[in-house]
Amino acid sequence: MSTVQSKKTTAPATSAVQQGDNIAHALAGAGGGLLSMTLTYPLITLSTRAQVESNKAKSSTYDAARRIIQREGVTGLYSGLDSALFGISVTNFVYYYWYEWTRAFYERAAVRSSRASKKLTTIESMIAGAIAGSATVLITNPIWVVNTRMTAQQSNDNDTLPKSNDDISSKRSKPSTLGTLLKLLRTEGPQALFAGVLPALVLVINPILQYTIFEQLRNVLEKRRKATARDVFLLGAIGKLLATSITYPYITIKSRMHVANDKEKADRGMWAVTKNALRDEGWSGLYQGIGPKVTQSVLTAAFLFAFKDALYDASVKLRQRVPAQLPRK
């Protein structure tokens, strides 16, 4: 009887521990995303504006930064930061929660099948990334549509870098996240919040490639020794560099779909945007802003992995310390 009761209590306890671990990973991912996004956000601004500007307005990264600072001040490089921080925290929380949930599922299956190693295979890593990425896209796409609108600040004149509404009077306040959202809903309807979902779902392959490369390289390394914070930083950078370089054209298409307004409805589809870019600008048009984007993505991923590991380790120590300090009944 006591054995049966212990089994009944062990299963929920194990489930509760796993749930707590999933949430710890999710919170660590959200915290790491906030820190890494804050450090690299000006590069996101430069990349996004380059992605949505016309071919005639192409300029170097340095010139683009100089023009933004001249027109809007240094704060122009941080346009839309509030929505980006909210977006990255939600995105990373959702992604890491579902990724760890799927990983735990495969690890339990490996134990039940008496597999030699509990570590995820390449295929299992890719499936975990696909599930986590798809859930993340569907939940967070509206946040990134608003953020891209704020970051691009697209003007009616598409021959120059997208300008903010305060070009004539630089002292005029910039639209807030809530103001941008309400204007979007009023002028284009709720469906505009899901612009770019298709290329975003295709872009699920980006984190799949990133985390698969990262996990497999880490597995190889940990057969020899424990990965240090520096190792995690470098492996995260390598994974993101390869993933972003491969998927960049879809990132450009997604950004252009996010800023297309209701008057351009006929050209808002994924294939229409791609066809127009190729017709007007050639293949190079799909790679506008790749320099700052790859730099930002690599640095963000490297900082994210390093910060996430540190935050997760801290949460584990905290969870171990708290029960020991609680009074026993």
Short mmCIF file of the C-alpha atoms (twelve columns), coordinates in Angstrom:
data_MODEL
# 
_entry.id   MODEL 
# 
loop_
_atom_site.group_PDB 
_atom_site.id 
_atom_site.type_symbol 
_atom_site.label_atom_id 
_atom_site.label_alt_id 
_atom_site.label_comp_id 
_atom_site.label_asym_id 
_atom_site.label_seq_id 
_atom_site.Cartn_x 
_atom_site.Cartn_y 
_atom_site.Cartn_z 
_atom_site.pdbx_PDB_model_num 
ATOM 1   C CA . MET A 1   0.000  0.000  0.000   1 
ATOM 2   C CA . SER A 2   2.764  2.437  0.921   1 
ATOM 3   C CA . THR A 3   4.582  1.682  -2.345  1 
ATOM 4   C CA . VAL A 4   1.473  2.479  -4.376  1 
ATOM 5   C CA . GLN A 5   0.957  5.730  -2.480  1 
ATOM 6   C CA . SER A 6   4.578  6.765  -2.994  1 
ATOM 7   C CA . LYS A 7   4.259  6.176  -6.738  1 
ATOM 8   C CA . LYS A 8   1.097  8.296  -6.837  1 
ATOM 9   C CA . THR A 9   2.773  11.167 -5.025  1 
ATOM 10  C CA . THR A 10  6.044  10.891 -6.948  1 
ATOM 11  C CA . ALA A 11  4.429  11.380 -10.370 1 
ATOM 12  C CA . PRO A 12  2.730  14.720 -9.550  1 
ATOM 13  C CA . ALA A 13  5.846  15.859 -7.710  1 
ATOM 14  C CA . THR A 14  8.032  15.050 -10.702 1 
ATOM 15  C CA . SER A 15  5.534  16.784 -12.983 1 
ATOM 16  C CA . ALA A 16  5.529  19.860 -10.726 1 
ATOM 17  C CA . VAL A 17  9.333  19.964 -10.703 1 
ATOM 18  C CA . GLN A 18  9.419  19.722 -14.511 1 
ATOM 19  C CA . GLN A 19  6.801  22.454 -14.823 1 
ATOM 20  C CA . GLY A 20  8.852  24.661 -12.514 1 
ATOM 21  C CA . ASP A 21  11.953 23.955 -14.576 1 
ATOM 22  C CA . ASN A 22  10.133 24.857 -17.807 1 
ATOM 23  C CA . ILE A 23  9.004  28.161 -16.298 1 
ATOM 24  C CA . ALA A 24  12.525 28.841 -14.985 1 
ATOM 25  C CA . HIS A 25  13.920 28.354 -18.511 1 
ATOM 26  C CA . ALA A 26  11.165 30.577 -19.929 1 
ATOM 27  C CA . LEU A 27  11.818 33.380 -17.427 1 
ATOM 28  C CA . ALA A 28  15.581 33.115 -17.966 1 
ATOM 29  C CA . GLY A 29  15.023 33.326 -21.736 1 
ATOM 30  C CA . ALA A 30  12.771 36.379 -21.320 1 
ATOM 31  C CA . GLY A 31  15.324 38.088 -19.066 1 
ATOM 32  C CA . GLY A 32  18.186 37.256 -21.387 1 
ATOM 33  C CA . GLY A 33  16.177 38.614 -24.322 1 
ATOM 34  C CA . LEU A 34  15.502 41.907 -22.537 1 
ATOM 35  C CA . LEU A 35  19.181 42.453 -21.766 1 
ATOM 36  C CA . SER A 36  20.491 41.430 -25.191 1 
ATOM 37  C CA . MET A 37  17.822 43.434 -27.063 1 
ATOM 38  C CA . THR A 38  18.615 46.584 -25.080 1 
ATOM 39  C CA . LEU A 39  22.322 46.279 -25.905 1 
ATOM 40  C CA . THR A 40  21.837 45.773 -29.661 1 
ATOM 41  C CA . TYR A 41  18.632 47.697 -30.499 1 
ATOM 42  C CA . PRO A 42  20.207 50.490 -32.619 1 
ATOM 43  C CA . LEU A 43  21.347 47.820 -35.095 1 
ATOM 44  C CA . ILE A 44  17.753 46.564 -35.327 1 
ATOM 45  C CA . THR A 45  16.570 50.083 -36.177 1 
ATOM 46  C CA . LEU A 46  19.170 50.439 -38.942 1 
ATOM 47  C CA . SER A 47  18.402 47.013 -40.364 1 
ATOM 48  C CA . THR A 48  14.604 47.440 -40.305 1 
ATOM 49  C CA . ARG A 49  14.738 50.822 -42.022 1 
ATOM 50  C CA . ALA A 50  17.076 49.429 -44.668 1 
ATOM 51  C CA . GLN A 51  14.708 46.492 -45.267 1 
ATOM 52  C CA . VAL A 52  11.666 48.689 -45.924 1 
ATOM 53  C CA . GLU A 53  13.261 51.565 -47.838 1 
ATOM 54  C CA . SER A 54  13.195 51.691 -51.627 1 
ATOM 55  C CA . ASN A 55  16.149 50.860 -53.827 1 
ATOM 56  C CA . LYS A 56  16.766 54.549 -54.591 1 
ATOM 57  C CA . ALA A 57  17.307 55.321 -50.935 1 
ATOM 58  C CA . LYS A 58  19.994 52.730 -50.313 1 
ATOM 59  C CA . SER A 59  22.881 54.083 -48.294 1 
ATOM 60  C CA . SER A 60  25.663 52.771 -46.115 1 
ATOM 61  C CA . THR A 61  24.981 51.794 -42.514 1 
ATOM 62  C CA . TYR A 62  27.082 54.748 -41.338 1 
ATOM 63  C CA . ASP A 63  25.146 57.232 -43.527 1 
ATOM 64  C CA . ALA A 64  21.815 55.792 -42.380 1 
ATOM 65  C CA . ALA A 65  22.813 56.140 -38.727 1 
ATOM 66  C CA . ARG A 66  24.061 59.700 -39.290 1 
ATOM 67  C CA . ARG A 67  20.829 60.742 -41.022 1 
ATOM 68  C CA . ILE A 68  18.646 59.240 -38.300 1 
ATOM 69  C CA . ILE A 69  20.633 61.026 -35.571 1 
ATOM 70  C CA . GLN A 70  20.536 64.338 -37.503 1 
ATOM 71  C CA . ARG A 71  16.780 64.083 -38.028 1 
ATOM 72  C CA . GLU A 72  15.616 62.508 -34.757 1 
ATOM 73  C CA . GLY A 73  18.527 62.608 -32.352 1 
ATOM 74  C CA . VAL A 74  20.171 59.601 -30.724 1 
ATOM 75  C CA . THR A 75  16.744 58.505 -29.451 1 
ATOM 76  C CA . GLY A 76  15.794 57.836 -33.072 1 
ATOM 77  C CA . LEU A 77  18.004 54.742 -32.940 1 
ATOM 78  C CA . TYR A 78  15.786 53.455 -30.116 1 
ATOM 79  C CA . SER A 79  12.442 54.116 -31.810 1 
ATOM 80  C CA . GLY A 80  10.000 51.357 -30.801 1 
ATOM 81  C CA . LEU A 81  12.251 50.007 -28.041 1 
ATOM 82  C CA . ASP A 82  9.378  49.681 -25.549 1 
ATOM 83  C CA . SER A 83  7.326  47.449 -27.847 1 
ATOM 84  C CA . ALA A 84  10.469 45.506 -28.804 1 
ATOM 85  C CA . LEU A 85  11.308 44.771 -25.156 1 
ATOM 86  C CA . PHE A 86  7.741  43.663 -24.494 1 
ATOM 87  C CA . GLY A 87  7.805  41.603 -27.686 1 
ATOM 88  C CA . ILE A 88  11.129 39.883 -26.995 1 
ATOM 89  C CA . SER A 89  10.179 39.044 -23.401 1 
ATOM 90  C CA . VAL A 90  6.889  37.437 -24.510 1 
ATOM 91  C CA . THR A 91  8.545  35.794 -27.534 1 
ATOM 92  C CA . ASN A 92  11.364 34.252 -25.531 1 
ATOM 93  C CA . PHE A 93  9.100  33.199 -22.663 1 
ATOM 94  C CA . VAL A 94  6.743  31.366 -25.043 1 
ATOM 95  C CA . TYR A 95  9.572  29.913 -27.121 1 
ATOM 96  C CA . TYR A 96  11.639 28.588 -24.246 1 
ATOM 97  C CA . TYR A 97  8.619  27.240 -22.389 1 
ATOM 98  C CA . TRP A 98  7.475  25.152 -25.339 1 
ATOM 99  C CA . TYR A 99  11.030 24.207 -26.320 1 
ATOM 100 C CA . GLU A 100 11.780 22.889 -22.804 1 
ATOM 101 C CA . TRP A 101 8.390  21.171 -22.628 1 
ATOM 102 C CA . THR A 102 9.115  19.331 -25.891 1 
ATOM 103 C CA . ARG A 103 12.682 18.581 -24.827 1 
ATOM 104 C CA . ALA A 104 11.432 17.061 -21.535 1 
ATOM 105 C CA . PHE A 105 8.943  14.941 -23.490 1 
ATOM 106 C CA . TYR A 106 11.718 13.509 -25.681 1 
ATOM 107 C CA . GLU A 107 14.009 12.962 -22.689 1 
ATOM 108 C CA . ARG A 108 11.307 10.982 -20.879 1 
ATOM 109 C CA . ALA A 109 10.749 8.948  -24.040 1 
ATOM 110 C CA . ALA A 110 14.501 8.256  -24.220 1 
ATOM 111 C CA . VAL A 111 14.503 6.989  -20.614 1 
ATOM 112 C CA . ARG A 112 11.476 4.762  -21.226 1 
ATOM 113 C CA . SER A 113 13.100 3.258  -24.318 1 
ATOM 114 C CA . SER A 114 16.399 2.758  -22.438 1 
ATOM 115 C CA . ARG A 115 18.290 4.840  -24.978 1 
ATOM 116 C CA . ALA A 116 21.991 5.272  -24.195 1 
ATOM 117 C CA . SER A 117 21.771 9.084  -24.102 1 
ATOM 118 C CA . LYS A 118 18.953 11.392 -22.984 1 
ATOM 119 C CA . LYS A 119 20.307 14.258 -25.103 1 
ATOM 120 C CA . LEU A 120 18.154 15.302 -28.057 1 
ATOM 121 C CA . THR A 121 19.067 14.014 -31.490 1 
ATOM 122 C CA . THR A 122 19.292 16.475 -34.414 1 
ATOM 123 C CA . ILE A 123 15.772 15.543 -35.593 1 
ATOM 124 C CA . GLU A 124 14.335 15.908 -32.082 1 
ATOM 125 C CA . SER A 125 15.999 19.330 -31.711 1 
ATOM 126 C CA . MET A 126 14.439 20.448 -35.002 1 
ATOM 127 C CA . ILE A 127 10.957 19.207 -34.027 1 
ATOM 128 C CA . ALA A 128 11.209 20.935 -30.633 1 
ATOM 129 C CA . GLY A 129 12.247 24.147 -32.400 1 
ATOM 130 C CA . ALA A 130 9.384  23.877 -34.899 1 
ATOM 131 C CA . ILE A 131 6.745  23.435 -32.182 1 
ATOM 132 C CA . ALA A 132 8.142  26.249 -30.048 1 
ATOM 133 C CA . GLY A 133 8.640  28.573 -33.020 1 
ATOM 134 C CA . SER A 134 5.151  28.084 -34.462 1 
ATOM 135 C CA . ALA A 135 3.496  28.744 -31.093 1 
ATOM 136 C CA . THR A 136 5.633  31.865 -30.665 1 
ATOM 137 C CA . VAL A 137 4.782  33.296 -34.107 1 
ATOM 138 C CA . LEU A 138 1.032  32.921 -33.689 1 
ATOM 139 C CA . ILE A 139 1.030  34.512 -30.232 1 
ATOM 140 C CA . THR A 140 3.494  37.372 -30.782 1 
ATOM 141 C CA . ASN A 141 3.058  38.468 -34.433 1 
ATOM 142 C CA . PRO A 142 0.803  41.457 -33.517 1 
ATOM 143 C CA . ILE A 143 3.514  42.791 -31.183 1 
ATOM 144 C CA . TRP A 144 6.142  42.719 -33.945 1 
ATOM 145 C CA . VAL A 145 3.826  44.347 -36.498 1 
ATOM 146 C CA . VAL A 146 3.415  47.326 -34.143 1 
ATOM 147 C CA . ASN A 147 7.142  47.376 -33.402 1 
ATOM 148 C CA . THR A 148 8.107  47.340 -37.106 1 
ATOM 149 C CA . ARG A 149 5.679  50.208 -37.823 1 
ATOM 150 C CA . MET A 150 7.224  52.260 -35.021 1 
ATOM 151 C CA . THR A 151 10.803 51.421 -36.008 1 
ATOM 152 C CA . ALA A 152 10.332 52.072 -39.723 1 
ATOM 153 C CA . GLN A 153 8.293  55.293 -39.276 1 
ATOM 154 C CA . GLN A 154 7.617  55.114 -42.983 1 
ATOM 155 C CA . SER A 155 6.798  58.346 -44.781 1 
ATOM 156 C CA . ASN A 156 4.730  58.790 -47.905 1 
ATOM 157 C CA . ASP A 157 7.896  59.504 -49.879 1 
ATOM 158 C CA . ASN A 158 9.441  56.080 -50.468 1 
ATOM 159 C CA . ASP A 159 12.519 57.527 -52.174 1 
ATOM 160 C CA . THR A 160 14.155 58.328 -48.846 1 
ATOM 161 C CA . LEU A 161 14.694 56.534 -45.610 1 
ATOM 162 C CA . PRO A 162 11.345 56.206 -43.827 1 
ATOM 163 C CA . LYS A 163 10.874 59.356 -41.809 1 
ATOM 164 C CA . SER A 164 9.053  60.014 -38.606 1 
ATOM 165 C CA . ASN A 165 6.036  62.309 -38.514 1 
ATOM 166 C CA . ASP A 166 8.143  64.984 -36.836 1 
ATOM 167 C CA . ASP A 167 10.461 65.706 -39.797 1 
ATOM 168 C CA . ILE A 168 9.073  69.254 -40.044 1 
ATOM 169 C CA . SER A 169 9.092  69.828 -36.314 1 
ATOM 170 C CA . SER A 170 11.624 67.627 -34.540 1 
ATOM 171 C CA . LYS A 171 10.067 68.540 -31.214 1 
ATOM 172 C CA . ARG A 172 6.771  66.890 -32.036 1 
ATOM 173 C CA . SER A 173 6.313  63.798 -29.901 1 
ATOM 174 C CA . LYS A 174 6.654  60.393 -31.546 1 
ATOM 175 C CA . PRO A 175 3.706  58.000 -31.559 1 
ATOM 176 C CA . SER A 176 3.529  55.659 -28.586 1 
ATOM 177 C CA . THR A 177 3.132  51.889 -28.819 1 
ATOM 178 C CA . LEU A 178 -0.528 52.173 -27.779 1 
ATOM 179 C CA . GLY A 179 -1.088 55.054 -30.223 1 
ATOM 180 C CA . THR A 180 0.425  53.058 -33.082 1 
ATOM 181 C CA . LEU A 181 -1.707 50.019 -32.196 1 
ATOM 182 C CA . LEU A 182 -4.953 52.016 -31.998 1 
ATOM 183 C CA . LYS A 183 -4.247 53.803 -35.283 1 
ATOM 184 C CA . LEU A 184 -3.504 50.473 -36.952 1 
ATOM 185 C CA . LEU A 185 -6.755 48.946 -35.712 1 
ATOM 186 C CA . ARG A 186 -8.758 52.055 -36.680 1 
ATOM 187 C CA . THR A 187 -7.385 52.438 -40.212 1 
ATOM 188 C CA . GLU A 188 -6.654 48.839 -41.261 1 
ATOM 189 C CA . GLY A 189 -8.554 46.561 -38.915 1 
ATOM 190 C CA . PRO A 190 -7.454 43.661 -36.665 1 
ATOM 191 C CA . GLN A 191 -6.289 41.566 -39.631 1 
ATOM 192 C CA . ALA A 192 -3.360 43.963 -40.118 1 
ATOM 193 C CA . LEU A 193 -1.880 42.654 -36.863 1 
ATOM 194 C CA . PHE A 194 -1.308 39.312 -38.573 1 
ATOM 195 C CA . ALA A 195 0.440  40.687 -41.646 1 
ATOM 196 C CA . GLY A 196 3.547  38.660 -42.392 1 
ATOM 197 C CA . VAL A 197 2.423  35.549 -40.508 1 
ATOM 198 C CA . LEU A 198 3.227  33.268 -43.461 1 
ATOM 199 C CA . PRO A 199 6.864  34.361 -43.879 1 
ATOM 200 C CA . ALA A 200 7.139  34.429 -40.075 1 
ATOM 201 C CA . LEU A 201 6.059  30.779 -39.967 1 
ATOM 202 C CA . VAL A 202 8.578  30.017 -42.711 1 
ATOM 203 C CA . LEU A 203 11.144 31.847 -40.569 1 
ATOM 204 C CA . VAL A 204 10.532 29.320 -37.796 1 
ATOM 205 C CA . ILE A 205 13.366 27.539 -39.578 1 
ATOM 206 C CA . ASN A 206 15.704 30.303 -38.288 1 
ATOM 207 C CA . PRO A 207 15.522 29.342 -34.600 1 
ATOM 208 C CA . ILE A 208 15.323 25.672 -35.615 1 
ATOM 209 C CA . LEU A 209 18.663 26.015 -37.410 1 
ATOM 210 C CA . GLN A 210 20.058 28.244 -34.650 1 
ATOM 211 C CA . TYR A 211 19.170 26.009 -31.709 1 
ATOM 212 C CA . THR A 212 19.933 22.762 -33.559 1 
ATOM 213 C CA . ILE A 213 23.406 24.012 -34.472 1 
ATOM 214 C CA . PHE A 214 23.892 25.313 -30.934 1 
ATOM 215 C CA . GLU A 215 22.679 22.122 -29.227 1 
ATOM 216 C CA . GLN A 216 24.706 19.784 -31.434 1 
ATOM 217 C CA . LEU A 217 27.914 21.837 -31.095 1 
ATOM 218 C CA . ARG A 218 27.362 22.001 -27.348 1 
ATOM 219 C CA . ASN A 219 26.806 18.234 -27.172 1 
ATOM 220 C CA . VAL A 220 30.090 17.669 -29.008 1 
ATOM 221 C CA . LEU A 221 31.914 20.055 -26.674 1 
ATOM 222 C CA . GLU A 222 30.429 18.590 -23.481 1 
ATOM 223 C CA . LYS A 223 31.676 15.131 -24.398 1 
ATOM 224 C CA . ARG A 224 35.100 16.601 -23.638 1 
ATOM 225 C CA . ARG A 225 34.379 19.164 -20.929 1 
ATOM 226 C CA . LYS A 226 31.676 21.349 -19.397 1 
ATOM 227 C CA . ALA A 227 30.747 24.357 -21.525 1 
ATOM 228 C CA . THR A 228 31.820 27.693 -20.022 1 
ATOM 229 C CA . ALA A 229 30.002 31.036 -20.380 1 
ATOM 230 C CA . ARG A 230 32.506 31.963 -23.111 1 
ATOM 231 C CA . ASP A 231 31.782 28.708 -24.969 1 
ATOM 232 C CA . VAL A 232 28.033 29.335 -24.790 1 
ATOM 233 C CA . PHE A 233 28.560 32.906 -26.070 1 
ATOM 234 C CA . LEU A 234 30.604 31.707 -29.083 1 
ATOM 235 C CA . LEU A 235 28.364 28.730 -29.912 1 
ATOM 236 C CA . GLY A 236 25.287 30.981 -29.769 1 
ATOM 237 C CA . ALA A 237 26.984 33.428 -32.135 1 
ATOM 238 C CA . ILE A 238 27.906 30.687 -34.629 1 
ATOM 239 C CA . GLY A 239 24.373 29.240 -34.606 1 
ATOM 240 C CA . LYS A 240 22.720 32.609 -35.207 1 
ATOM 241 C CA . LEU A 241 25.246 33.674 -37.870 1 
ATOM 242 C CA . LEU A 242 24.490 30.624 -40.008 1 
ATOM 243 C CA . ALA A 243 20.729 30.708 -39.404 1 
ATOM 244 C CA . THR A 244 20.295 34.425 -40.195 1 
ATOM 245 C CA . SER A 245 22.514 34.335 -43.280 1 
ATOM 246 C CA . ILE A 246 20.398 31.518 -44.729 1 
ATOM 247 C CA . THR A 247 16.964 32.986 -43.933 1 
ATOM 248 C CA . TYR A 248 17.573 36.731 -44.414 1 
ATOM 249 C CA . PRO A 249 15.412 37.234 -47.568 1 
ATOM 250 C CA . TYR A 250 12.349 36.075 -45.611 1 
ATOM 251 C CA . ILE A 251 13.193 38.551 -42.843 1 
ATOM 252 C CA . THR A 252 13.143 41.368 -45.417 1 
ATOM 253 C CA . ILE A 253 9.819  40.174 -46.875 1 
ATOM 254 C CA . LYS A 254 8.260  39.951 -43.407 1 
ATOM 255 C CA . SER A 255 9.353  43.515 -42.541 1 
ATOM 256 C CA . ARG A 256 7.909  44.908 -45.789 1 
ATOM 257 C CA . MET A 257 4.612  43.127 -45.180 1 
ATOM 258 C CA . HIS A 258 4.476  44.595 -41.674 1 
ATOM 259 C CA . VAL A 259 4.696  48.177 -42.968 1 
ATOM 260 C CA . ALA A 260 2.407  47.786 -46.003 1 
ATOM 261 C CA . ASN A 261 -0.672 49.917 -45.401 1 
ATOM 262 C CA . ASP A 262 -4.266 49.303 -46.375 1 
ATOM 263 C CA . LYS A 263 -3.905 51.137 -49.707 1 
ATOM 264 C CA . GLU A 264 -1.301 48.560 -50.723 1 
ATOM 265 C CA . LYS A 265 -3.546 45.636 -49.839 1 
ATOM 266 C CA . ALA A 266 -3.219 44.020 -53.276 1 
ATOM 267 C CA . ASP A 267 0.549  43.892 -52.875 1 
ATOM 268 C CA . ARG A 268 0.659  42.779 -49.234 1 
ATOM 269 C CA . GLY A 269 0.837  39.043 -49.871 1 
ATOM 270 C CA . MET A 270 4.095  37.183 -49.388 1 
ATOM 271 C CA . TRP A 271 4.515  36.285 -53.051 1 
ATOM 272 C CA . ALA A 272 3.450  39.758 -54.253 1 
ATOM 273 C CA . VAL A 273 6.001  41.443 -51.966 1 
ATOM 274 C CA . THR A 274 8.727  39.058 -53.151 1 
ATOM 275 C CA . LYS A 275 7.854  39.557 -56.823 1 
ATOM 276 C CA . ASN A 276 7.799  43.361 -56.496 1 
ATOM 277 C CA . ALA A 277 11.167 43.396 -54.707 1 
ATOM 278 C CA . LEU A 278 12.786 41.212 -57.369 1 
ATOM 279 C CA . ARG A 279 11.250 43.243 -60.202 1 
ATOM 280 C CA . ASP A 280 12.214 46.650 -58.813 1 
ATOM 281 C CA . GLU A 281 15.496 45.897 -57.053 1 
ATOM 282 C CA . GLY A 282 16.742 42.464 -58.077 1 
ATOM 283 C CA . TRP A 283 18.015 39.836 -55.656 1 
ATOM 284 C CA . SER A 284 20.083 42.427 -53.811 1 
ATOM 285 C CA . GLY A 285 16.830 44.047 -52.655 1 
ATOM 286 C CA . LEU A 286 16.117 41.009 -50.487 1 
ATOM 287 C CA . TYR A 287 19.442 41.485 -48.716 1 
ATOM 288 C CA . GLN A 288 19.148 45.178 -47.811 1 
ATOM 289 C CA . GLY A 289 20.338 45.810 -44.271 1 
ATOM 290 C CA . ILE A 290 21.964 42.386 -43.940 1 
ATOM 291 C CA . GLY A 291 25.154 43.884 -42.452 1 
ATOM 292 C CA . PRO A 292 23.612 45.439 -39.331 1 
ATOM 293 C CA . LYS A 293 21.038 42.634 -39.091 1 
ATOM 294 C CA . VAL A 294 23.605 39.823 -39.037 1 
ATOM 295 C CA . THR A 295 25.785 41.792 -36.610 1 
ATOM 296 C CA . GLN A 296 22.795 42.464 -34.352 1 
ATOM 297 C CA . SER A 297 21.468 38.895 -34.575 1 
ATOM 298 C CA . VAL A 298 24.828 37.324 -33.789 1 
ATOM 299 C CA . LEU A 299 25.490 39.654 -30.844 1 
ATOM 300 C CA . THR A 300 21.922 39.302 -29.535 1 
ATOM 301 C CA . ALA A 301 22.033 35.507 -29.733 1 
ATOM 302 C CA . ALA A 302 25.465 35.341 -28.124 1 
ATOM 303 C CA . PHE A 303 24.422 37.638 -25.263 1 
ATOM 304 C CA . LEU A 304 21.061 35.853 -24.979 1 
ATOM 305 C CA . PHE A 305 22.590 32.405 -24.520 1 
ATOM 306 C CA . ALA A 306 25.162 33.740 -22.051 1 
ATOM 307 C CA . PHE A 307 22.581 35.751 -20.050 1 
ATOM 308 C CA . LYS A 308 20.010 32.932 -20.151 1 
ATOM 309 C CA . ASP A 309 22.445 30.357 -18.783 1 
ATOM 310 C CA . ALA A 310 23.511 32.723 -15.999 1 
ATOM 311 C CA . LEU A 311 19.899 33.612 -15.106 1 
ATOM 312 C CA . TYR A 312 18.818 29.959 -15.184 1 
ATOM 313 C CA . ASP A 313 21.708 28.879 -12.941 1 
ATOM 314 C CA . ALA A 314 20.811 31.684 -10.524 1 
ATOM 315 C CA . SER A 315 17.160 30.557 -10.470 1 
ATOM 316 C CA . VAL A 316 18.211 26.955 -9.748  1 
ATOM 317 C CA . LYS A 317 20.330 28.100 -6.790  1 
ATOM 318 C CA . LEU A 318 17.460 30.264 -5.538  1 
ATOM 319 C CA . ARG A 319 14.981 27.378 -5.765  1 
ATOM 320 C CA . GLN A 320 17.374 25.131 -3.870  1 
ATOM 321 C CA . ARG A 321 17.907 27.744 -1.164  1 
ATOM 322 C CA . VAL A 322 14.236 28.637 -0.580  1 
ATOM 323 C CA . PRO A 323 12.944 25.158 0.492   1 
ATOM 324 C CA . ALA A 324 15.885 24.808 2.876   1 
ATOM 325 C CA . GLN A 325 14.933 28.071 4.572   1 
ATOM 326 C CA . LEU A 326 11.218 27.243 4.889   1 
ATOM 327 C CA . PRO A 327 10.160 25.998 8.351   1 
ATOM 328 C CA . ARG A 328 9.374  22.299 8.430   1 
ATOM 329 C CA . LYS A 329 5.952  21.224 9.675   1 
# 
